[in-house]
Structure formats: C-alpha cells, structure tokens
Amino acid sequence: MGSRILKSGNNQITTKYSIGHKAVDLVKYRSQLDTIVAHSDGTVTFCQTGKKNNKLAVGNASYGNCVKIDHGNGYATLYAHLALVYVKNGQKVKKGQEIGTMGNTGRSFGAHLHFEVRQNDSRIDPTPYLEADLPTVVPSVTYRAYTTKWLPKITDYNQQNTSGYAGVRSKNMTALQAVPSVGILRYRVHLLKEKRWLPWVENDADYAGNKGEQIDAVQMQLIDAEGYEIRYRVSSKKGWHGWCEGLTDKTGDGYAGVFGKAVDRIQMAIVRKES
Ligand SMILES: [Zn+2]
C-alpha cells in the first residue's frame, strides 16, 4: 500500500483507525523504518522534541517527539513517536518536505509512525488521506439584513450560489450582520440622512447600522483569511450597483452603493484573491 507521508512511498499499517485509536500506525513495507515527509503544504503549529521512550507517558508526552502541521481551512496532520525532528514550531513546510524520522519515543511499543488527521482539531480517519489530498473547504459567508426585524440568514458559497441575497426589494435595509467561515470580516455602513459612516464592526460580535435609519453605502474587508477576499454589492430602487472586492471597486470609492440612494438588498460571497 502507498503512502505519501513516508519517503519510500510504501507503508504497512500496523494499527488501524478505530474509536479507541483515532490514528493509523505505520511502518515502511516489510517492517522497516523510514523518513517522514509532510502530507501537504502548511505551517508547523506544534513541535515536541527531546523525548525518550516512556510507555507510561500520558497527554502530549505520550506522542514523544511529535510534529503537527496546520494546512489551513481547518485541517491538520500530526506525526508522533519520531526519533529525529527536522522542523521547528512556526516553520512553513511544503508537501513532501522531510520533517523527521520514524522512532519509538513517547508511549510507543516499537518504532512506528502514529499519524493523525484532524478536522477542526477533532481526529478523523486518516486512511483515505494516506495517498490523497485533504478535502478542500470552500469558504462562505453567512449574513442577514434588518428591515423592521431581522430577516432569515443567507449563506453564499464561493463560486456557487450568488443569486441569493439578504433584504427585501424596495424595503429599506437599516442594519446588517455577517460572519465568514474563514478570517475576520470588518464592515461598516453609511447613513443616508446623517451622511456619515458608523463605526466598523467585526463578524457577529455586533451589527452595522442604526435600526430604522436608512443606509446608502456599505464597506467591507476580510482579514486573516490568506488568499481570500469578500465580494459584495448592494441594490437600491435603481437596481444592483457595482461589485466591490474588499475596499476595491471600479469607481475607486471603496464602497458598495451610491450616496443618497437607500439600500434595500445585499449580496456577498467569499472569493479567491486574484494574483
Ligand atoms: Zn498510534
């Protein structure tokens, strides 16, 4: 059987995934040792070194010398019982890069690799990913509009449904709330009558708007979501106005909407940044 986390590309499973062992244990084919390589690109977020074999070890110590790599989008891989460790905490690694060698450190009964795949830090069955890429998570944004009450939440997916919108045609939207599945969304709205921007808000900790007061423009920015940006547009009685990506739009104003035209609906999606 093949495996992309061993340098030889060839492995033998010695302990399968089960409820009691949410990992797979591997050796190289014919019970030999091997060098361990990173499953996918990512960042080392946990790196434990200097451990000896200790069969009674508990907690993190039971992993012995151990490396955990965060691959973004909620997935991480973990490699335990290593003899040598070649990487440091915080280091960026590439798929196939050597990260250490198979060993017998921590709570281990013979040299092997203990390999975990974690989704949002809960351990899932790694077997399907021994040779395959981790799933691609498509980021999304969930949002809702306030007219005289909060309307149902809408979720728009990247490259999929952009026909959905929050709000009601020809009814003033007077507040807005949005939360992305990746990063932090900063947003603010401009009041039509008072001709001023309200303070920025972040995610669903608050909402943007003064309930009951007309909005004529919206500004948004997605931060801490490497490679992604927020795409949005608003409509008024005139129809839909131009799309914005973050603080970029065709007119260079950096906001969605037209001053003096009351906003009734909004559309949002998370998109991959160009370049
Ligand atoms: Zn194990």
Residues whose N, C-alpha, C, O or C-beta is under 5 A from the ligand:
A	BS01	ZN	A23 V24 D25 H114
